[in-house]
Amino acid sequence: MREKREGNQLPLLHVYPHYVPSEEVVLVGNRLALNRLKKAIEQALARGEAESEQLSTALLEPYSIRVIVNEEKCDDPFWLNLKLPFAELEDANPKALDQYDLLSYNIIDSESLKRMEPEIEKDRTESEEMTELVMENCRRNSNKDKNTF
């Protein structure tokens, strides 16, 4: 089925996540954007993962949606290590994987998670060390400023 498109219509789609458990996720989009999302979902169901064609917000910010199909049980490592999509639980498990981890490390299942765990841990350790260095410099500079006056 061909998408109905009028003029230079943008594929507008806003995704409003849920912030607390059991709250609805709301998608608001025009037909062009929703068909692009539908196409990505259908491709992911056929291939295991897919990325949508470019979508846009009303502020003309382009983005795409990555769709990953994972049929593992909810108590398998993949699902147990994913950050929950609720804002109120943001810091509940600082080692939980978020969408950036899934994309950066190409994690789509427990096998790819296991393969990438050493690299993830190395990157987290380096990040923590760098954060500590920056904080130490801030404390040192703060003490210098106090002694200046």
TORBA-672861 format. One record per residue (C-alpha): residue number from 1; residue in one letter; x, y, z. Coordinates in Angstrom, 1 decimal. Layout:
! residues N
<r seq="NUM" type="A" x="X" y="Y" z="Z"/>
...
END
This chain:
! residues 149
<r seq="1" type="M" x="0.0" y="0.0" z="0.0"/>
<r seq="2" type="R" x="1.4" y="3.4" z="-1.0"/>
<r seq="3" type="E" x="1.6" y="6.2" z="1.6"/>
<r seq="4" type="K" x="-0.7" y="9.1" z="1.0"/>
<r seq="5" type="R" x="1.4" y="12.2" z="0.9"/>
<r seq="6" type="E" x="0.3" y="15.7" z="0.4"/>
<r seq="7" type="G" x="3.0" y="18.2" z="-0.9"/>
<r seq="8" type="N" x="6.2" y="18.2" z="1.2"/>
<r seq="9" type="Q" x="4.6" y="16.9" z="4.3"/>
<r seq="10" type="L" x="7.1" y="16.0" z="7.1"/>
<r seq="11" type="P" x="6.8" y="12.6" z="8.8"/>
<r seq="12" type="L" x="5.8" y="14.1" z="12.2"/>
<r seq="13" type="L" x="5.8" y="11.8" z="15.2"/>
<r seq="14" type="H" x="6.0" y="12.6" z="18.9"/>
<r seq="15" type="V" x="6.6" y="9.8" z="21.4"/>
<r seq="16" type="Y" x="5.5" y="10.5" z="24.9"/>
<r seq="17" type="P" x="7.0" y="7.9" z="27.3"/>
<r seq="18" type="H" x="5.4" y="6.7" z="30.5"/>
<r seq="19" type="Y" x="7.0" y="8.1" z="33.6"/>
<r seq="20" type="V" x="5.4" y="5.7" z="36.1"/>
<r seq="21" type="P" x="4.5" y="2.1" z="35.8"/>
<r seq="22" type="S" x="1.2" y="1.3" z="34.1"/>
<r seq="23" type="E" x="0.9" y="4.8" z="32.6"/>
<r seq="24" type="E" x="0.1" y="4.9" z="28.9"/>
<r seq="25" type="V" x="2.7" y="5.6" z="26.3"/>
<r seq="26" type="V" x="1.3" y="8.0" z="23.7"/>
<r seq="27" type="L" x="2.3" y="8.2" z="20.1"/>
<r seq="28" type="V" x="1.0" y="11.3" z="18.1"/>
<r seq="29" type="G" x="1.9" y="11.3" z="14.4"/>
<r seq="30" type="N" x="0.7" y="11.9" z="10.9"/>
<r seq="31" type="R" x="0.0" y="9.1" z="8.6"/>
<r seq="32" type="L" x="3.4" y="9.4" z="6.8"/>
<r seq="33" type="A" x="5.3" y="9.0" z="10.1"/>
<r seq="34" type="L" x="3.1" y="6.2" z="11.5"/>
<r seq="35" type="N" x="3.5" y="4.3" z="8.2"/>
<r seq="36" type="R" x="7.3" y="4.6" z="8.5"/>
<r seq="37" type="L" x="7.1" y="3.3" z="12.1"/>
<r seq="38" type="K" x="4.9" y="0.5" z="10.9"/>
<r seq="39" type="K" x="7.3" y="-0.4" z="8.1"/>
<r seq="40" type="A" x="10.2" y="-0.5" z="10.7"/>
<r seq="41" type="I" x="8.2" y="-2.8" z="13.0"/>
<r seq="42" type="E" x="7.4" y="-5.1" z="10.1"/>
<r seq="43" type="Q" x="11.0" y="-5.2" z="9.0"/>
<r seq="44" type="A" x="12.1" y="-5.9" z="12.6"/>
<r seq="45" type="L" x="9.6" y="-8.8" z="12.9"/>
<r seq="46" type="A" x="11.1" y="-10.3" z="9.7"/>
<r seq="47" type="R" x="14.8" y="-9.6" z="10.4"/>
<r seq="48" type="G" x="15.1" y="-9.2" z="14.2"/>
<r seq="49" type="E" x="15.8" y="-5.5" z="14.2"/>
<r seq="50" type="A" x="15.3" y="-2.4" z="12.0"/>
<r seq="51" type="E" x="15.6" y="1.3" z="12.0"/>
<r seq="52" type="S" x="12.8" y="3.6" z="10.8"/>
<r seq="53" type="E" x="13.2" y="6.0" z="8.0"/>
<r seq="54" type="Q" x="13.8" y="9.6" z="9.2"/>
<r seq="55" type="L" x="11.0" y="11.0" z="11.3"/>
<r seq="56" type="S" x="10.7" y="14.5" z="12.7"/>
<r seq="57" type="T" x="9.3" y="16.4" z="15.7"/>
<r seq="58" type="A" x="7.3" y="19.6" z="15.2"/>
<r seq="59" type="L" x="10.5" y="21.5" z="15.9"/>
<r seq="60" type="L" x="12.0" y="19.9" z="12.8"/>
<r seq="61" type="E" x="14.4" y="17.8" z="14.8"/>
<r seq="62" type="P" x="15.1" y="14.6" z="12.7"/>
<r seq="63" type="Y" x="15.4" y="11.2" z="14.4"/>
<r seq="64" type="S" x="14.8" y="7.6" z="13.7"/>
<r seq="65" type="I" x="13.4" y="4.8" z="15.8"/>
<r seq="66" type="R" x="15.3" y="1.5" z="16.3"/>
<r seq="67" type="V" x="13.1" y="-1.5" z="16.7"/>
<r seq="68" type="I" x="14.6" y="-4.6" z="18.3"/>
<r seq="69" type="V" x="12.8" y="-7.9" z="18.6"/>
<r seq="70" type="N" x="13.8" y="-10.1" z="21.5"/>
<r seq="71" type="E" x="11.9" y="-13.2" z="22.3"/>
<r seq="72" type="E" x="13.8" y="-14.2" z="25.4"/>
<r seq="73" type="K" x="12.0" y="-14.8" z="28.7"/>
<r seq="74" type="C" x="11.6" y="-11.8" z="31.1"/>
<r seq="75" type="D" x="14.1" y="-13.4" z="33.6"/>
<r seq="76" type="D" x="16.9" y="-13.8" z="31.0"/>
<r seq="77" type="P" x="20.0" y="-11.6" z="31.3"/>
<r seq="78" type="F" x="18.9" y="-9.3" z="28.4"/>
<r seq="79" type="W" x="15.7" y="-8.2" z="30.1"/>
<r seq="80" type="L" x="17.0" y="-8.3" z="33.6"/>
<r seq="81" type="N" x="19.8" y="-5.8" z="32.7"/>
<r seq="82" type="L" x="17.7" y="-3.3" z="30.8"/>
<r seq="83" type="K" x="16.9" y="0.0" z="32.5"/>
<r seq="84" type="L" x="13.2" y="0.4" z="33.0"/>
<r seq="85" type="P" x="11.6" y="3.2" z="31.0"/>
<r seq="86" type="F" x="10.2" y="5.0" z="34.1"/>
<r seq="87" type="A" x="11.6" y="8.4" z="35.1"/>
<r seq="88" type="E" x="10.9" y="7.8" z="38.8"/>
<r seq="89" type="L" x="13.2" y="4.7" z="38.7"/>
<r seq="90" type="E" x="16.1" y="6.6" z="36.9"/>
<r seq="91" type="D" x="18.7" y="5.8" z="39.5"/>
<r seq="92" type="A" x="17.3" y="2.5" z="40.8"/>
<r seq="93" type="N" x="20.1" y="0.5" z="39.2"/>
<r seq="94" type="P" x="23.0" y="2.6" z="37.8"/>
<r seq="95" type="K" x="24.4" y="-0.4" z="36.0"/>
<r seq="96" type="A" x="21.2" y="-1.1" z="34.1"/>
<r seq="97" type="L" x="21.5" y="-0.8" z="30.3"/>
<r seq="98" type="D" x="19.7" y="2.1" z="28.6"/>
<r seq="99" type="Q" x="18.9" y="2.8" z="25.0"/>
<r seq="100" type="Y" x="22.3" y="4.3" z="24.4"/>
<r seq="101" type="D" x="24.0" y="1.2" z="25.6"/>
<r seq="102" type="L" x="21.8" y="-1.0" z="23.3"/>
<r seq="103" type="L" x="22.7" y="1.2" z="20.3"/>
<r seq="104" type="S" x="26.4" y="1.8" z="21.2"/>
<r seq="105" type="Y" x="27.3" y="-1.8" z="21.9"/>
<r seq="106" type="N" x="24.8" y="-3.3" z="19.4"/>
<r seq="107" type="I" x="23.1" y="-5.4" z="22.2"/>
<r seq="108" type="I" x="20.0" y="-7.3" z="21.0"/>
<r seq="109" type="D" x="19.9" y="-10.4" z="23.2"/>
<r seq="110" type="S" x="21.6" y="-12.1" z="26.1"/>
<r seq="111" type="E" x="24.4" y="-13.5" z="23.9"/>
<r seq="112" type="S" x="25.4" y="-10.1" z="22.6"/>
<r seq="113" type="L" x="25.1" y="-8.7" z="26.1"/>
<r seq="114" type="K" x="27.5" y="-11.4" z="27.4"/>
<r seq="115" type="R" x="29.9" y="-10.7" z="24.6"/>
<r seq="116" type="M" x="29.9" y="-7.0" z="25.3"/>
<r seq="117" type="E" x="30.0" y="-7.1" z="29.1"/>
<r seq="118" type="P" x="33.8" y="-6.8" z="29.4"/>
<r seq="119" type="E" x="33.9" y="-3.7" z="27.1"/>
<r seq="120" type="I" x="30.9" y="-2.1" z="28.9"/>
<r seq="121" type="E" x="32.6" y="-2.7" z="32.3"/>
<r seq="122" type="K" x="35.9" y="-1.3" z="31.0"/>
<r seq="123" type="D" x="34.1" y="1.8" z="29.6"/>
<r seq="124" type="R" x="32.2" y="2.3" z="32.9"/>
<r seq="125" type="T" x="35.4" y="2.0" z="34.9"/>
<r seq="126" type="E" x="37.2" y="4.6" z="32.7"/>
<r seq="127" type="S" x="34.2" y="6.9" z="33.0"/>
<r seq="128" type="E" x="34.2" y="6.6" z="36.8"/>
<r seq="129" type="E" x="37.9" y="7.2" z="36.9"/>
<r seq="130" type="M" x="37.6" y="10.3" z="34.7"/>
<r seq="131" type="T" x="34.7" y="11.6" z="36.7"/>
<r seq="132" type="E" x="36.8" y="11.2" z="39.9"/>
<r seq="133" type="L" x="39.7" y="13.1" z="38.3"/>
<r seq="134" type="V" x="37.4" y="16.0" z="37.3"/>
<r seq="135" type="M" x="35.8" y="16.1" z="40.7"/>
<r seq="136" type="E" x="39.2" y="16.1" z="42.4"/>
<r seq="137" type="N" x="40.3" y="19.1" z="40.2"/>
<r seq="138" type="C" x="37.1" y="20.9" z="41.0"/>
<r seq="139" type="R" x="37.7" y="20.4" z="44.8"/>
<r seq="140" type="R" x="41.3" y="21.5" z="44.4"/>
<r seq="141" type="N" x="40.2" y="24.6" z="42.4"/>
<r seq="142" type="S" x="37.5" y="25.3" z="45.0"/>
<r seq="143" type="N" x="40.0" y="25.3" z="47.8"/>
<r seq="144" type="K" x="42.4" y="27.6" z="45.9"/>
<r seq="145" type="D" x="39.5" y="30.0" z="45.4"/>
<r seq="146" type="K" x="38.8" y="30.0" z="49.1"/>
<r seq="147" type="N" x="42.4" y="30.7" z="49.9"/>
<r seq="148" type="T" x="42.5" y="33.6" z="47.5"/>
<r seq="149" type="F" x="40.1" y="35.8" z="49.4"/>
END
